[in-house]
């Protein structure tokens, strides 16, 4: 297949490559028929290219959000997996195929699980404001105080400045 031109690749903000991975046996792991999909962030104007993530695809119903999150929690070591799994903060061990039922029936498990998902995904996924390249500042921020290096967002009127690690962070500005 020959692709003419590079406009789509150049103009897109995000390109993701999806690869079908290992098949899931209905008698093993999650007790579903499907496979694990690996996603790779090929291009992103707001995040790190090359970031990999997993998704669990069920042939009956498509992407399973709970099992996808669980798969990524295993990858980030928030859950230790093996014959029995252990999640940080949850005292009981469980099998992988029990995750969905536990999530739906055990309030403590659900809250811990969701907390780990929020924490781990926020580490993996940065926001546009934090990872904004200096060259792109004029497109989403306006320099309002050159001496102090303070920028104002055109979208939400929040203020930003570079910290000691040269990262753009939100700051509080008191107007006099």
C-alpha positions in Angstrom: 0.0 0.0 0.0 1.4 3.3 -1.0 0.4 6.5 0.9 0.6 9.7 -1.1 1.6 12.7 0.9 2.3 13.2 4.5 -0.4 15.8 5.4 -2.4 13.4 7.6 0.7 12.4 9.6 1.9 16.0 9.9 -1.3 17.7 10.7 -2.7 15.1 13.2 -2.3 15.9 16.9 -2.2 12.2 18.0 -1.4 8.9 16.2 -2.0 5.6 18.0 -0.9 2.2 16.7 -3.0 -0.7 17.9 -1.7 -4.3 17.7 -3.7 -7.4 18.5 -1.8 -9.3 21.1 -2.2 -12.6 23.0 -5.5 -14.4 22.8 -7.4 -14.8 26.0 -8.6 -18.4 26.8 -12.1 -18.6 28.3 -10.8 -21.2 30.7 -7.8 -19.1 31.9 -6.9 -15.6 33.0 -10.2 -13.5 32.8 -12.5 -16.3 31.7 -13.4 -14.4 28.6 -12.9 -15.0 24.8 -10.9 -12.2 23.4 -7.4 -10.8 23.3 -5.1 -8.1 24.7 -4.6 -5.1 22.5 -1.3 -3.2 22.8 -1.6 0.5 22.0 1.5 2.6 21.2 1.4 6.4 21.2 3.2 7.0 17.9 2.8 10.8 17.8 1.4 13.2 20.3 1.6 17.0 20.6 0.6 16.7 24.3 2.3 13.6 25.6 5.4 11.5 25.2 5.6 9.5 22.0 6.3 5.8 22.5 4.0 5.4 25.5 2.5 1.9 25.6 -0.7 0.8 27.1 -2.9 -2.4 27.1 -6.6 -2.9 26.5 -8.6 -6.0 27.0 -10.9 -6.7 24.0 -13.9 -9.1 24.5 -15.3 -10.6 21.3 -18.8 -10.4 22.7 -18.8 -6.8 23.9 -15.7 -4.9 22.8 -13.2 -3.2 25.0 -13.7 -4.1 28.7 -12.9 -1.0 30.7 -12.5 -2.7 34.1 -10.2 -5.4 32.8 -8.3 -2.9 30.7 -7.7 -0.8 33.8 -6.7 -4.0 35.7 -4.2 -4.9 32.9 -2.6 -1.5 33.2 -2.5 -1.7 37.0 -0.5 -4.9 36.6 1.9 -3.2 34.2 2.5 -0.3 36.7 2.9 -2.8 39.6 -0.1 -1.4 41.5 -1.3 -5.0 41.4 0.9 -8.0 41.9 -0.4 -10.8 39.7 0.2 -14.5 39.6 -2.0 -17.5 40.6 -3.4 -15.1 43.2 -3.4 -11.3 42.8 -2.8 -8.7 45.5 -3.7 -5.0 45.2 -2.1 -2.3 47.3 -4.4 -1.4 50.2 -6.7 -4.4 49.7 -6.2 -7.1 52.3 -7.7 -10.1 50.4 -6.1 -11.9 47.5 -8.1 -12.7 44.4 -7.9 -14.4 41.1 -7.8 -12.4 37.8 -11.2 -13.7 36.7 -12.7 -12.4 39.9 -11.8 -8.7 39.2 -14.9 -7.7 37.4 -17.2 -9.3 40.0 -15.2 -7.8 42.9 -15.4 -4.4 41.2 -19.1 -4.6 40.9 -19.9 -6.1 44.3 -17.2 -4.9 46.8 -17.4 -1.2 47.5 -14.0 -1.1 49.2 -12.3 -2.9 46.3 -14.0 -0.5 43.8 -12.8 2.6 45.6 -9.2 1.3 46.0 -9.2 0.1 42.4 -10.5 3.5 41.1 -8.0 5.3 43.3 -5.1 3.3 41.9 -6.4 3.9 38.3 -6.5 7.6 38.9 -3.0 7.7 40.4 -1.3 5.5 37.9 -2.9 7.0 34.8 -2.1 10.5 36.0 1.5 9.4 36.1 1.4 8.0 32.6 -0.7 10.7 31.0 0.4 14.3 31.2 -1.8 17.3 30.5 -1.1 19.7 27.6 -0.4 22.5 30.0 2.3 20.6 31.9 4.2 19.2 28.9 3.8 22.2 26.6 6.9 22.9 24.6 8.3 26.4 24.8 7.8 26.9 21.1 4.1 26.2 21.4 3.4 28.7 24.2 1.9 31.4 22.0 -0.8 29.0 20.7 -2.4 28.4 24.1 -0.8 30.8 26.5 -0.2 34.6 26.6 2.9 36.1 28.3 1.4 38.5 30.8 4.5 39.4 32.8 7.9 39.0 31.0 10.0 39.9 34.1 8.3 37.2 36.3 7.8 34.7 33.4 4.1 34.4 34.0 1.7 33.1 31.3 -2.1 33.2 31.2 -4.1 30.5 29.5 -6.4 31.7 26.7 -8.8 28.9 27.5 -9.4 29.1 31.2 -7.7 32.2 32.5 -5.4 30.2 34.8 -1.8 31.4 35.2 1.4 29.3 34.6 5.1 29.7 35.1 8.2 27.5 34.8 9.5 25.8 37.9 13.1 24.9 38.7 12.8 21.7 36.7 11.8 23.8 33.6 8.2 22.4 33.8 5.2 24.6 33.2 3.1 24.6 36.4 -0.1 26.3 37.4 0.5 29.2 39.8 -1.8 31.5 41.8 -1.6 35.2 40.9 -2.9 37.9 43.2 -3.8 41.0 41.1 -3.1 44.3 42.9 
